[in-house]
Amino acid sequence: MDLNADIGELPDQGVVDGALMEYISSANIACGGHVGTAVSMERACRQAVDHDVVVGAQVSYLDPEGFGRRQLQVPPTLLAAQIHHQLQELMAAAAKANTEVAYLKPHGALYHACVDDEAVAEVVGALAANHHLSVLTMPVGALRAWCERHDVSVYREAFLDRGYGVSQRLLPRTHPAALLDRSQVEHRLSLWGSEGFTIADSLCIHSDTPDAVAIAGIAHRHLLTAQVRVQSFARSVR
C-alpha cells in the first residue's frame, strides 16, 4: 500500500514535509499552479531522495489566490499549456536532485474536475501519456476511464483525512465534517475494509491538515501492524 502526501505547500521551509517523508512513500509535489517555486520544488525533491520517496507532479489550475481549490473554466488548450509548464518546472527540479517524476496527480478543483469533465480529464491524461507517467486519481471517474482506454497506468486513491459524502465523493471543505482529526483517522483505520480503503492503491494525507505528521505516523504504524508493506504504486515505473 502506498502512502502519499501533498508536499511543497507550506511556508515553513520544508519542516513539515521533511517530517512527513519519514512515513510516506510518494510525494505529490506542488509545481507552481496553486503554490510552489523552483526553490521549494528542488528542496522537496531532495527530501524525497533522502527518504527514498517517489516524486509525483501535483498539477493545478493556475490559481495561487484560491490555492487551486476554485473551479475554473479554462479552455483545454490553455489548460494543457499551463499544466505542461508546471510539469516541466518540476522535472527540472527533480533532475537537479538526481531523481525523476514518476506520476501525475491533479490538485484541488482540477482533481474534482477530472472526475466529471471528460475534456479536462483528456488534457490531464494526455499530459501523463506524453511523458510516460502514471496517474493517481479517484477509483472512478472520467480521468480513470480515459487512462484505461489509452493504456496509461492509473491508480486508485482514498483520503485518510477527509470526510466522504454520497457516492464516495469528498465533502466540500466548507462542510463541518470535511476534515478529520487524528482520532477520527484512527477510527477509520480500525474499520479497515469496511469503508472501502482496501480497494485503494494509495492513501492520501494533506500536509496542511492539522496534525498531518501525527496522522501519517498513525497510518504508517497501522499498515505495518497489519503486515502491509508501505511502498509507492509508482515504484515499478521509476
N, C-alpha and C positions, 0 to 999 in steps of 0.2 A: 504494500500500500504506500502511496505517495502522500507526503505532507507538503503542501505548498503555502507560501505566504506572499502577499504583495509587499514589495521591497522598494526602497528609494523614495518613499513618500513623506517622510517626517523630517522636520528641520532640526535634527539633533546630531548631525554629523555621523549618522550611521550607527548610533549606540544601540537602539532597539533592533535594528537589522542584524547587527553582529550577534546579539543575544538570540534572536530567532534562528540564525544559521546553525546554532548548536542542535536544533531539533528537526528542522525541515530538510527535505531532500530536493525540492525545486523552488526556485526564486523567480517570481513574476516581477521583473524589474521595470519600474516606470521609466519610460523613454521619451518624455518631453511633451506628450499630448495634454495630460492633465497636471503633471508635475515632473520634475527631473531635468538635470543638466548634465553636460559632459562629465563634470566632476563627480556628481552623485552616481552616475551610471558606472563610471570606472571604479569608484570605491566599492559599489555593490558587487560588481563583477569580481574584484579582488577578494572581497569577503567570501563570495561563493567558492572561488578556487581554494581558499584557505580551509574551507569546511567541506570540500568535495560535494558541493551542491550544484545541481544543474541549472543553467541560466535560461530563462524564458523572457520573451518580449511582451510587456503589458502595454498594448497599444490602445489608444483612446481617441474619442473626438477631441479636436483641438479646442480645449475649453478649460484653461487654467483657472478662470474666475469661478466656474462651477465645479471644479475638481473632477471634471469628466462625468458628472452624475446628472447632467441635464440632457434630456432627449433633444437632439438637434436634427434638423433636416438639412443634410449635406448631399449635394449631387454626387453620385457614385464616382465619377472621375476625380473630383476634388478629394473625396474621402480616401480614395486609393492612393493619391499622391501624398496626402497627409500621413497616413499610417506607414506608407513605404519610407518616408523620410524618418519617421520615428524608429523604424526597424534598422535603417542604415546607421543611425546615430548609436544605437545600442550595439550593433555589430562592430562598429569601430572601437567602442569602449571595451567590448569583450576581447577583441584582438589584442589590445594593449595589455590586458590582464592574462593573456595566454589561455583564453578559453573561447567558446563559441556559443551562439544562440541555438538552442535545440528545439524550442517550441514557441508557439504564439498563443496568447490569451488576451481577448478583449477586456477592457476595463469598464466598469460602471454602466452608463447608459448604452454604450456600444455593445457591451456584453448582452444586455437585455434585448437590444435591437436585433442582434444576431439570432435570437430565439424565434422571433416572429416575422422579421422582414427578410424576404429571400434575396432582395437586391443587396442589402447590407451584408448578409451572410456570404454572398458570392464574392464581394470585394475582399472580405477578410480571408475567406477560404482560398481565393486565387493568390493572395499575397503569400500565404503559407505554402501553397503548391509550388509557386515560382521559386521559392527559396528552400524547398525540400524540408520544411519544418512540420512537426506535429502540431496539433491543435488541442487546446484544453477548453471545454465548454460544458454546457448543461447536458444531462443524459438524453434529452430530446430537444428538437427544435430545428430551425432551418439550417444553421451552420453545421450541425452534426450530419444532417441529411445531405448537404452539399458535399461535405468531405467524404462521406461514404460513397456517393455517386462518382467521385473523381479520384478515388483511391488515395486519399490523404489520411494519414494516421490520425485518428481523433479519439480523445479520452474523456471519460465522464467525471464530472466534478460535483462534489457536495460541499456545503459550507457548514463548518462546525460552529461558528459564532454568529450565525444569522438565523432569524426566525423564518419559518416557511408557512405559506398560506395554502389555498386550494391548488390542486394540480401540481403540488410540489414547486410552486413559484415562490421566490423570495418575497417577503413582506417589504413594502416600501420603507425607506429609512425614517419616514415620518411616523410610522406605526409604533406604538409603545412597546410592542414585542419584537421589534426588528432586530435588536442586538441582544445577544445572550451573554450573561456573565459567566465567570468560571464555574460556579456551582451548577448552573444550567447546562453548561457544556459537559461537565462530569456526569450529570444525569443522562444527557443524550447519549454519551458513550456507553453508559451502563445498559442502555437499551439497544446495544449493537445488534443490527439485523432487523429489528422490528420497525425501524424508521427508514429503512432503505439504504443505509450507508454502505452496506456490504456490496451493493451493485456499483458503487463508485470506484474509479481508479485513483482518485486523488481527493484529499480533504483540505479545504482552504481555511486559513486563518488570516484575518486582516490585521496588518501591523498597527493601524490606528484604532483598533478595538481596545478599550481599557483592559489591562491585564493580559495583553496579547502574548507576552512571553510565558507567563504562567499557564495560559491555555495551551500553548504549543508544547510545553513540558508535560502537561496532563495528557494530551493526546499521544505524545511520543511514548510515555510510560504505559498508557493503556494498550497501545499496539504491541509493545514488547511483551507485556504481561500476557496478552492473548496469543503470543508466539507468531505475530505478524511482522514480517520484515519491512522496515521502512526504507523504501528505495524509489527513486524517481521513475515515473512511467516513461520518461524520455531517455532513460539511461542507455537503452539499447541502440538509440539512433545517434548518439554522440560520435 
